[in-house]
Amino acid sequence: MVFVIDPQNAGISGNMFIGALVDMGADSEKLKQLCRDVALDYGGVDVFLDKVNKGGIDSTFCNVKVLDEEDEHNHHSHFNDFIEKIDLLKYADIENLTDEMVDRAKRVFTRIAISESRVHGKSLNNVHFHEVGAADAVADVFGSIFAYYDLKLDLDNVVGLPIAMGGGSIESAHGRIPIPAPASLDILKGLNKNALNDETINFLLENDVDVSKFNDSSKGQAQYFGGPINEELATPTGCALYMELCDEFLEFSPMMSPEQISYGCGSKEFDFPNVLRCVKSKHTSEKHKIAVIETNIDHMSGEDLGFLFDLLLIEGASDVSIIPITMKKNRPGHIIKVISKLDLVDHLVNILFKETGTLGIRISENTHRGIAERQFVPLDINISDHIYTINFKIGLIDDDIISYRPEYEDIRRISVEQDIPLIEVRNIANTMIRDFLDNGDD
């Protein structure tokens, strides 16, 4: 399945995203209670979800009201104190809140904090949250993440379309700033573990933030445009949720057949519908367009080739192959073949030029690739009284299962931690997924 987040009309904010996901069918009562529970130590909130007509479009409005604006924890938190307080929610016995949701929320707030640190030239441990540390922002983030998992969007391919950011300027805790807000703009650059300095990585690891999950280069490049009015349409919280929850960024919707369409609206009234649209669909395209990039190399060492292989994948290549060949004058060499999304071709070609010194690269653009539908199914497994989650990749053609495989990193971790041969863990995993599928589970 494909889930498209479409902020092209009026941008994106946390409450607009909640509204759109509730409009799609997320459990509103569970969401409201969870938002109240997670924001309790920040001054408390109440949450109202109402159907409204916004500029002629029927949509859902999420109104988060802070109960105690004067609470000392409602504003002005340092990031390290704030993220530690968020982590403690794992032990608060909040109904419908999972550790995975808390970790996801921490990464959303980390995106905001890192952008604030870059904008203001401060180290991460000196970042001071203002609006973002408020109770309503905590409710917006957790409400959005709960709805994301409640709709099982973690099993879909979530596509983000370009964001309408607005224009003009706005008053902030730092005085008048331009729109898009500097932090919002920086958030859309994305985060990648290899681009973070050692101080930031160590600080995040100390605060139990999984930096390995920051791999936005594999998603393509998030895009935005200014206007259509002089108002802030995309908030830092909305941009951070968008960057964290999207699996892919595209200029246009992929070829698909819509099954559900939903709208979440903002509070402001414009001369156009102030709504965020979401579309849930099946892919109808049997082929995807890709580019194949190739070059022949006969002068690089094995270590250099290994470094280049890893670098290309980190920088967004869909796949990399290095093939031994015999070149002119019987010299041993290699073909470096890269499969790339079309919007990453120039970036990956530049890497090949810089890292190899080659004088020529072949590019076959708009190559069609037939693909099967992919679904990811997480299953828990008990090994030596330890519960592990293994993610399985399921391949389907016309709803018929053609393959199922456990994710390598999941079974490798179990093998290392339990000192069990990898093949044994794989066999256990394959037996478990076969039983799961034979029992007719979706």
C-alpha positions as a printed Julia matrix, in Angstrom:
442×3 Matrix{Float64}:
   0.0     0.0     0.0
   0.99    3.61   -0.58
   0.13    6.49    1.75
   0.62    9.99    0.33
   1.01   13.09    2.52
   0.04   16.06    0.36
   0.89   19.45    1.94
   0.9    21.34   -1.37
  -2.21   23.4    -0.65
  -1.69   24.77    2.86
   1.44   23.24    4.39
   1.64   20.96    7.41
   1.5    21.2    11.19
   1.14   18.67   13.97
  -2.56   19.23   14.55
  -3.32   19.2    10.8
  -1.57   15.84   10.53
  -3.56   14.45   13.47
  -6.76   15.72   11.87
  -5.96   14.04    8.55
  -5.09   10.7    10.21
  -8.23   10.71   12.36
 -10.21   11.6     9.22
  -8.58    8.51    7.68
  -9.86    6.32   10.52
  -7.4     6.47   13.43
  -9.07    5.83   16.8
 -10.01    9.31   18.06
 -10.87    8.35   21.65
  -7.62    6.46   22.22
  -5.68    9.3    20.6
  -7.26   11.99   22.79
  -6.58   10.05   25.99
  -2.99    9.33   25.0
  -2.38   13.03   24.24
  -3.77   13.99   27.66
  -1.57   11.41   29.39
   1.74   12.28   27.69
   1.24   16.04   28.24
   0.26   15.74   31.9
   3.67   16.83   33.22
   3.86   19.79   30.81
   0.79   21.63   32.08
  -1.78   19.24   30.64
  -3.93   19.44   27.53
  -7.41   18.71   26.38
  -8.0    17.57   22.82
 -11.05   18.21   20.67
 -11.65   16.59   17.28
 -14.45   18.04   15.18
 -15.68   17.74   11.62
 -15.63   21.15    9.96
 -16.03   22.54    6.47
 -12.85   24.38    5.5
 -13.14   26.38    2.31
 -15.7    23.96    0.95
 -13.82   20.77    1.94
 -15.13   18.51    4.71
 -12.21   17.92    7.09
 -11.26   17.11   10.68
  -9.95   19.82   12.99
  -7.75   18.85   15.93
  -7.79   21.54   18.62
  -5.22   21.01   21.39
  -5.78   23.32   24.37
  -3.14   23.72   27.09
  -4.7    23.6    30.56
  -1.94   25.37   32.51
   0.04   27.84   30.43
   2.08   28.86   33.49
   3.39   25.38   34.28
   7.19   25.53   34.63
   7.61   22.59   32.24
   5.36   24.06   29.55
   8.1    26.19   27.96
  11.82   26.94   28.09
  13.3    23.44   28.46
  16.86   22.51   27.61
  16.94   19.7    25.08
  18.76   17.18   27.26
  16.26   17.69   30.13
  13.36   17.59   27.71
  14.43   14.39   25.92
  15.12   12.65   29.25
  11.6    13.55   30.4
  10.17   12.18   27.14
  12.08    8.92   27.63
  10.54    8.48   31.09
   7.14    8.1    29.42
   8.18    4.52   28.66
   7.76    3.78   32.37
   4.57    5.79   32.92
   2.16    2.93   32.15
   0.23    4.96   29.57
  -2.38    2.95   27.73
  -1.71    2.44   23.99
   1.76    4.04   24.24
   4.61    1.75   23.1
   8.36    2.13   23.47
   8.58    2.36   19.68
   6.3     5.4    19.71
   8.42    7.07   22.4
  11.62    6.42   20.42
   9.98    7.82   17.28
   8.89   10.95   19.18
  12.42   11.39   20.5
  13.72   11.36   16.95
  11.14   13.97   15.9
  12.23   16.31   18.71
  15.89   15.52   17.97
  15.4    16.71   14.38
  14.06   20.01   15.69
  16.84   20.37   18.25
  19.63   19.67   15.75
  18.18   22.24   13.35
  17.87   24.78   16.18
  21.5    24.12   17.11
  22.65   24.66   13.51
  20.58   27.8    13.07
  21.74   29.39   16.33
  25.31   28.09   16.26
  25.0    26.23   19.55
  25.98   22.75   20.65
  23.08   20.35   21.03
  23.27   20.26   24.83
  22.83   24.05   24.89
  19.71   24.12   22.74
  16.77   25.75   24.5
  13.27   24.74   23.44
  10.66   27.49   23.4
   7.42   26.83   21.5
   8.5    23.26   20.71
   8.78   22.31   24.38
   5.18   23.25   25.07
   2.47   20.81   26.11
   0.56   21.2    22.85
   3.67   20.32   20.79
   4.18   17.17   22.89
   0.54   16.23   22.29
   0.85   16.99   18.54
   3.89   14.75   18.12
   2.62   11.81   20.16
  -0.88   12.11   18.73
   0.49   12.0    15.18
   2.76    9.05   15.92
  -0.03    7.1    17.68
  -2.32    7.64   14.68
   0.48    6.59   12.29
   0.84    3.24   14.06
  -2.9     2.85   14.67
  -3.43    3.01   10.89
  -0.47    0.61   10.43
   1.3     3.1     8.19
   4.61    1.6     9.31
   3.74   -1.26    6.94
   3.01    1.07    4.0
   5.24    3.18    1.77
   4.66    6.75    3.0
   5.28    9.32    0.27
   5.71   13.04    0.96
   4.84   15.59   -1.73
   6.3    19.15   -1.79
   5.31   21.46    1.07
   3.71   24.89    0.71
   5.67   26.9     3.28
   4.0    30.32    3.09
   5.92   33.6     3.13
   6.51   36.91    4.86
   7.8    37.03    8.43
   6.68   36.14   11.95
   7.49   37.06   15.55
   9.35   34.39   17.54
  11.24   34.01   20.8
  14.27   35.35   18.9
  12.46   38.32   17.39
  11.16   38.73   13.85
  12.23   35.91   11.54
  11.48   35.15    7.89
   9.05   32.52    6.67
   9.89   29.71    6.13
  11.23   29.76    9.68
  14.99   29.01    9.74
  14.47   25.84   11.79
  11.7    24.55    9.5
  13.89   25.09    6.46
  16.86   23.36    8.08
  14.71   20.38    9.13
  13.86   19.76    5.47
  17.56   19.26    4.7
  17.19   15.93    6.46
  19.45   14.03    8.84
  22.05   11.38    8.08
  24.18    9.65   10.68
  27.37    9.99    8.64
  26.93   13.79    8.49
  26.69   14.24   12.27
  29.83   15.19   14.18
  31.19   12.98   16.97
  30.06   15.37   19.72
  26.45   15.26   18.5
  26.47   11.48   18.02
  27.88   10.88   21.51
  25.38   13.28   23.07
  22.47   11.55   21.35
  23.72    8.07   22.3
  24.0     9.21   25.92
  20.34   10.23   25.7
  19.37    6.87   24.13
  18.51    8.3    20.7
  19.12    5.73   17.95
  21.19    7.75   15.44
  21.32    4.81   13.01
  17.7     5.59   12.1
  18.71    8.95   10.59
  19.2     7.98    6.94
  17.18   10.56    5.0
  19.41   10.47    1.93
  17.81    7.13    1.03
  14.42    8.85    0.77
  15.34   11.39   -1.89
  15.22   15.14   -1.3
  12.32   16.84    0.48
  11.0    19.76   -1.58
   9.1    22.93   -0.73
   7.87   26.13   -2.35
   6.97   29.58   -1.06
   3.48   31.05   -0.75
   0.74   31.14   -1.71
   0.23   33.73    1.08
   2.27   35.7     3.61
   1.58   33.36    6.52
   3.47   30.49    8.16
   1.95   27.34    6.66
   4.52   24.74    7.74
   5.65   24.61   11.37
   8.89   23.06   12.68
   6.85   20.32   14.36
   4.97   19.57   11.15
   8.19   19.5     9.11
   9.92   17.21   11.64
   7.0    14.75   11.62
   7.01   14.82    7.81
  10.76   14.06    7.64
  10.57   11.31   10.25
   7.5     9.46    8.98
   7.95    9.67    5.2
   9.76    6.84    3.42
  10.13    8.69    0.12
   9.88   12.24   -1.23
   8.41   12.81   -4.7
   7.47   15.82   -6.8
   4.23   14.19   -7.94
   2.03   11.36   -6.69
   3.04    7.94   -8.03
   0.7     6.05  -10.34
  -1.94    4.68   -7.98
  -5.61    3.95   -7.42
  -6.97    5.84   -4.37
  -8.91    3.86   -1.78
  -9.26    6.45    1.01
  -8.84   10.24    1.04
  -8.77   12.36    4.19
  -8.32   16.01    5.17
  -7.02   17.64    8.33
  -7.4    21.4     8.64
  -5.66   24.26   10.39
  -7.31   26.93   12.51
  -6.71   29.92   10.21
  -9.14   31.05    7.56
  -7.71   31.77    4.09
  -9.27   32.43    0.71
  -8.5    28.78   -0.12
  -8.99   25.52    1.83
  -6.52   25.42    4.73
  -6.21   21.63    4.63
  -3.62   18.86    4.58
  -4.67   15.98    2.33
  -3.71   12.32    2.76
  -4.41    9.52    0.27
  -4.21    5.78    0.9
  -3.84    3.71   -2.24
  -2.55    0.64   -3.96
   0.21    1.03   -6.53
  -1.2     0.4   -10.01
   2.1     0.84  -11.81
   3.96   -2.39  -12.54
   7.15   -0.55  -13.45
   9.26    2.1   -11.8
  11.69    4.34  -13.6
  15.28    4.2   -12.4
  18.73    5.11  -13.71
  21.65    2.7   -14.11
  25.09    4.3   -13.63
  28.25    2.43  -14.66
  31.96    3.01  -14.9
  34.98    0.74  -15.5
  37.85    0.94  -12.99
  41.27   -0.73  -13.08
  43.32    1.26  -10.58
  41.52    1.07   -7.21
  42.45   -1.17   -4.28
  40.03   -3.5    -2.55
  39.86   -1.16    0.45
  39.01    1.82   -1.77
  36.3    -0.14   -3.58
  34.8    -1.25   -0.27
  34.73    2.34    0.97
  33.06    3.51   -2.24
  30.49    0.69   -2.06
  29.38    1.76    1.45
  29.46    5.46    0.6
  27.18    5.1    -2.43
  24.58    3.24   -0.36
  24.76    5.81    2.43
  24.27    8.61   -0.11
  21.06    7.08   -1.45
  21.92    4.48   -4.11
  19.17    1.86   -4.37
  21.76   -0.85   -5.05
  25.46   -1.15   -5.85
  27.31   -3.97   -7.63
  31.04   -4.36   -8.25
  31.75   -6.87  -11.02
  35.23   -8.28  -11.87
  36.14   -7.88  -15.57
  39.15   -8.07  -17.88
  39.91   -4.75  -19.55
  42.21   -3.6   -22.37
  45.67   -5.16  -22.47
  44.32   -7.97  -20.26
  44.26   -5.76  -17.2
  42.02   -6.94  -14.34
  39.39   -4.36  -13.42
  35.86   -3.84  -12.13
  32.54   -2.48  -13.33
  30.93   -0.33  -10.68
  27.18   -0.44  -11.31
  24.78    1.77   -9.37
  20.98    1.69   -9.45
  19.64    5.14   -8.62
  16.39    7.04   -8.26
  16.19    9.66  -11.01
  16.49   12.62   -8.64
  19.77   11.29   -7.16
  21.63   10.64  -10.44
  23.7    13.85  -10.47
  24.62   13.47   -6.8
  25.8     9.86   -7.19
  27.66   10.6   -10.44
  29.56   13.39   -8.67
  30.55   10.96   -5.92
  31.85    8.48   -8.5
  33.91   11.17  -10.24
  35.42   12.44   -6.97
  36.11    9.06   -5.38
  37.41    7.17   -8.44
  38.99    9.83  -10.64
  37.39    8.12  -13.65
  37.13   10.19  -16.83
  33.85    8.69  -18.06
  30.6     7.41  -16.59
  27.74    5.73  -18.48
  24.19    6.71  -17.47
  21.08    4.88  -18.66
  18.19    7.06  -17.5
  14.48    6.21  -17.43
  15.2     2.48  -17.29
  12.02    0.59  -16.4
  12.16   -1.81  -13.47
   9.35   -4.29  -12.82
   8.72   -4.6    -9.1
   6.6    -6.77   -6.85
   4.52   -5.26   -4.07
   6.36   -5.36   -0.76
   4.94   -5.56    2.73
   6.79   -5.65    6.05
   5.45   -7.8     8.87
   6.98   -7.62   12.38
   6.7   -10.76   14.51
   7.9   -11.38   18.07
  10.01  -14.46   18.81
  11.07  -15.92   22.16
  14.66  -17.18   22.2
  16.22  -18.18   25.54
  13.54  -16.18   27.42
  14.32  -13.05   25.42
  11.66  -11.48   23.19
  12.98  -10.23   19.87
  11.12   -8.59   17.01
  11.97   -9.86   13.52
  10.78   -7.9    10.5
   9.85  -10.0     7.46
   9.79   -8.7     3.89
   6.83  -10.2     2.02
   6.77  -10.1    -1.8
   3.4   -10.19   -3.56
   2.08  -10.25   -7.13
  -1.68   -9.68   -7.42
  -2.09  -10.49   -3.71
  -0.28  -13.84   -4.16
   2.75  -14.29   -1.89
   5.85  -15.06   -3.96
   8.54  -14.7    -1.26
   9.12  -14.05    2.42
  12.44  -13.35    4.12
  13.52  -12.22    7.59
  15.52   -9.0     7.65
  19.2    -9.87    7.93
  20.06   -7.28   10.59
  17.33   -8.63   12.89
  18.49  -12.27   12.73
  22.15  -11.24   12.85
  21.52   -9.36   16.12
  19.85  -12.41   17.65
  22.66  -14.68   16.46
  25.33  -12.46   18.03
  23.49  -11.79   21.31
  22.46  -15.43   21.86
  25.58  -17.06   20.35
  23.42  -19.15   18.01
  24.42  -19.94   14.39
  22.83  -17.54   11.94
  21.35  -20.39    9.87
  19.57  -21.73   12.97
  18.0   -18.34   13.72
  16.94  -18.05   10.06
  15.33  -21.49   10.16
  13.38  -20.6    13.32
  12.29  -17.33   11.73
  11.18  -19.03    8.5
   9.14  -21.59   10.45
   7.48  -18.78   12.39
   6.52  -16.75    9.3
   5.22  -19.89    7.52
   2.98  -20.67   10.51
   1.83  -17.06   10.57
   0.92  -17.06    6.88
  -0.65  -20.54    6.95
  -2.96  -19.44    9.77
  -4.38  -16.77    7.48
  -3.11  -13.72    9.4
  -2.93  -10.44    7.44
